[in-house]
Amino acid sequence: MGEENKGDREREKDRDRDKDRRRRSRSREHRKRSRSRSRDKRSRSRSRDRRREKRSRSGSPGKKDKRSRRRKPSLYWDVPPPGFEHITPLQYKAMQAAGQIPANIVADTPQAAVPVVGSTITRQARRLYVGNIPFGVTEEEMMEFFNQQMHLSGLAQAAGNPVLACQINLDKNFAFLEFRSIDETTQAMAFDGINFKGQSLKIRRPHDYQPMPGMSENPSVNVPGVISTVVPDSPHKIFIGGLPNYLNEDQVKELLMSFGQLRAFNLVKDSATGLSKGYAFCEYADVTMTDQAIAGLNGMQLGDKKLIVQRASVGAKNAQIGQQAPVQIQVPGLTMVGGAGPATEVLCLLNMVTPEELRDEEEYEDILEDIKEECNKYGVVRSVEIPRPIEGVDVPGCGKVFVEFNSVIDCQKAQQSLTGRKFNNRVVVTSYFDPDKYHRREF
């Protein structure tokens, strides 16, 4: 019994010793972890102190960091949409309000990753129609020519090629050019009339063109030596009538340029035959030459014809000095009664019929009847001649109508009444005709 108690006490002591050892072991582990945490805290504290000291020595780091961040361009802010690089935010909003651009344009990639040219949204404003192109010219030649001219004239706004693409219609002898920016497209309008391989090019806006709000539609420069094919209405616009039909554009221009450099010139041609209608319009680069040219050219004998040269707008000169002039209809070829020449009993009516209309027998008869009926209102009509086209033959006077009256007075009444009237949606142009030539059929 005594031995059993003794064994129990020994075992109890062993358990107590084990507990003490475990307690001391846990205590040592705890002290180790505490010391480790303390060291880490002191290390972090020292690291923060070192950074503070470094910043205090380097001055004000915040401003430097901001400056360095600004040097990196943003991929999203202040980057204009592709194709709108030259448009202000205000103009862009105006275009959206006008419905010319969708209100929301969602790009699949950041703006900077999209090419800055070739946007389909502005394509109609970046295209130009080019007519009267040389036969057989290639698209590459057209692009090379215009890219070269843009740089030579100082109209290119950046390095590289302003013209991105060219499409040529060989059947109808015209092309479309696509430019990289709207501004460069507008400036390229200044090349209207430029000579390329012996051809005077006609440059126009395409039919689907819509002006961009707040942007100029006309070029801001005149290219030296280039004569535009569009003569805008102005007090200095000159009408040249009585031109022999056999004179071509270069010959008429040569005659006009004996008085000075031309800014614009247009010889009016028949759209069906391409032949001259015998009249033209022009404007001089130096507007002070207008009166001199009119005085020098008006009444000039040219072949079997006399030139009629005057301001295209009646009273334009008077309007310049503030006088009121009667408003007259603007018609190709004639704007005042005096321009018809000396009165005779034969009246020539222009811009009334086309060769296509005269080919059709029934339509020809209807036209003849209409003209006779109308002209009989002003006096007795002796005869009417309407030269008709013949296949393969250049018929003199084709496209003109000749009416012979019984007297000069009757013819004058008809001339005054018919000038400016409309016939088949065309404005009628009139002039007196030599009776002897009429009877000899020298039309």
C-alpha angles and dihedrals in degrees: 000000000000090000092052091053090049091053091050092053091050092052091047090053090050090054092049091050090050090051091050091050093050091047092050090046091052090046091053091048091050092050091049092052091047092052091047092051090047091052091049091050092049090047092052091046092051090048091053090047091051091051091049091051091048092051092047090052093048094053119227108357096177094072093046091052091051092050092050090050092052092057090067108081116233118244092212115024123078093358109134118229114262111278094018098081093124097044123096120228088251092055090045090054091048090053090050090050090050090053094243092123129034112259090236124037112185115195121203091215135034113284094246090058091058117086111256092225137056100046112170090214093067097031096109089055092048097054131087132193114228116195134185092035119175115271113261096012115151129227090244091054092050093050093046092049095050094041089052093047092048091056095040091052093045092242096121109100097202142011118285131042119326090197113072102178145000132204120192127199103203094185094058097030100236139109141202121224122201118205130200096236139028093233094054090048091055093047090050088064084077088074091068105132095019115150116244119175091337095311126111104226121221112215120193141157114263119255093253093054116132119186116244112239112257095007127112117251095199130064116260094218140054114223109226113247094014115118112202118229091216116079107196120214109265139134087266097054109119128207117211113193134172094049114160108249093232093066113100128210096268093051093050091045090050090054093049094044091061083084097045147302116315123230094191138003136178126181106199112231136186107262092216101046102022089227123137116266090210100255139081144179130225145167127205123231087228103051091198087073092064096089094041092053093048092049092047099044106034110102093009112153110237113178106307093339138077119223121240107206122175143130109293090224113060111232092011092134091050091048089060091064093046101262120140113243124191112261110248129189114262107232130166105259110006137040105160135045093235089063092072093078128230112346118254134164092259120079123198115207117201134191092026106105139027128213090246092058092048094052091066108081096208094047091047091055091049092050092048092050093047093051094047092048093050096044092050087067090072100044145309113324112211098184145343125213124192110176109220128210120260119200111256094003127102099226113204113236094012107161093029130101121214121199122187115204129196092244142015090244092057090048091051091052090052093046093053093047100042100044108105093008118132123245117182089343092307126114110242118235119196140195136165118255133211108259093211092055090045092056091045087050092236094153 
